[in-house]
Amino acid sequence: MKRRHFLAGVGAAMLSTPAIASNIWQRHLVTMARPLAAGQIHVDTDQRFLYLTLGGHQALRYGVSVGAEGRQFHGTAVIARKAVKPSWVPTRNMIRMEPSVYGPFAGGLPGGHPHNPLGAAALYLHRNGRDTLYRIHGTQQPDRIGQAFSSGCVRLENADMLDLYARVSVGTVVQAT
């Protein structure tokens, strides 16, 4: 999908969202400007929304937080693995870039640990059969939804992550712009 087509759809989706919402970041059913095949994930890193296409012009829109500038995932990947209450180990690059933040966790954290940043569930993104080290996952910091602050992953509120997790399968295409 070309970026301009996706962005046109995103714009239309935002216009179709109820004007008065209790929280713009809450999950909403939206109407896209052009039809999209069902079962794809589209992440708009600039606007901080993830869209799960339902077919035709319909999509579920989730508020997300994304990676800090220069750390965001862009491009196309597929979900190669799904996990509920996943364990987590920071990447070598995360530890190198922010040793005081990630160094203490170099040995990793078990799933369900209150400091485990993957939250309730995670979708593991692969490209050309290789792990990108990017994830779509829950968060222990729901107040950060709508922001760009993380080491690169796409984060959803844990309830939204569990909803998305139940709706997608291994092999689902993910496109981030």
N, C-alpha and C positions, 0 to 999 in steps of 0.2 A: 504494500500500500504506500502511495506517495505521501510525504509529509503534509502537503497542502490539503490533500483529501482528508487525512486524519484530523488535521487541525480544523477544517471546515466542519467535520462531524462533531468535534469537541465543542466548537462554538455553538452549534445548534443544540447540543445536549445541554449546555449551560443555560441557554435561553428557554429550554423546555422544562427546566427544573422549577419546582414551585418557588415563587418569588419570596415567600415568607417561609423559611425553614427554621426549625429550632436550632439546627446546627448544619452549616453548609457541608461539613465533612461526613455527615451521616450517609449511610447507604441509601441510594435512590434509584428507582427505575427511570431511565431517561430515553428520549427519542433522539436518534442520531440523524444527521442531515441526509446520509446516504446509507443504503443497506450494507450490512457487513455479515459475513458468514458467522454462524453460531459457534460458540466454543473457543473463542480466541480472547487473549488478554492484551489490552493496549494500555500502556502507561504514558501519561503526559507528565513528564518530569517538571515542566515549567509551571503548569497549573496545579500540580500535586493531586492528580486523580488517576485511578486505575479503572478501566472499563472492561467488564466481562461481557462480550457480545452474546446476545441471545438469538440472533437471526433477524432478518429483515432490518428494521430501523431501531430495534430495541437493544438496550444494554443496561447492565447494573453498574452504577458508578459508585466507587468507594473513595473516600478521602484517604490519602496516604502521606507519609513523609518519605523523603528521598535523600540520596546522598548529597553531601556538601558539594559545592561547586568544584568541578574537576574530578569528582569521585563517583558520579552517577553512572548507572548502567544505561547504555544506549545500544540500539540495534535489535537483532532478532535472536531468540533462543527458544529452547523447548524445556518444558518441565520434565526432568529425567528422574526425579525422586520426590516423594512426599513423606513428611514425618510429623507426627503429633508429639508435642513435648520433646523436641529434638535437643540433643546435646550440642554444645557450641565450643569451638576453639577459634580464637582470633587468628587471622592469617599472619604470615611473617611480615607482610607489608604493613598491616595495621599496627603491629608491635613496633616496627621500624619508624613509622610516621608519628606514633603517639605512645612512646614507651611507658609513660607514667599512667596512661589510661588503660592500655591493653596488656602491658607487661605482667601485672599481677595475675592475669588470667591465662597466661601462656599455656598452662596445663589443661585449660578448658573448664567448662562447667556442665554439670549434668542437666538433662531436661527437667523443667519444673523449678529449677533454682531461681530464687527471686532476682538475681543479678544476670541471669541468662538473657541476652538481648533478643533471642529468637522467639520468645513468648510462647504462645499456645501451639503454634504449628509453623512449618516452613515448607516452601516449594523451592527445589534446587534447580537452578538454571544452567543448562548446558548448551554449548554451541559446537557444532561439528564433532559431537561425541565427547567433548571435554568439559569438565566443570569450569564455569566462569568464575566461581567463588562468590557470585552474587546470589542473593536469595530474595524471595518475596516471603515475608514472615510477619508474625505478630510482634507486639512491642510491649515492654514494661513501662513505656513512657507515652501513654495516649495523649498527653498534653502537647506532644511534639507533632501530632498529625497536622499536615499543612505546611510543614517546614522542611528546609533542606539542611540537614545537620549530620547525618550518619556517615559511616565509612563507605556507603554506596548502595546498600540494599534498599528495597522498597518495603516500607513498614505499614501495617494496618493495625487498627485496634484489634485486640484479641478476638472479640466476638465477630467482627467482620472477617478476620483471617479464617476462623473456623467455618464461617458461611462460605467463603470463597473455596476453601480446601474441599468442602463437600461437593462443590459444583464442578471442579476441574479434575482432570485425570493426567497421569503420566502421558507425555506426548503433546500436551496442549502447547500451542504456539504463543509466545510472548513477544510483543513488539514494544520497545520503549523509544520514545522520541524526546 
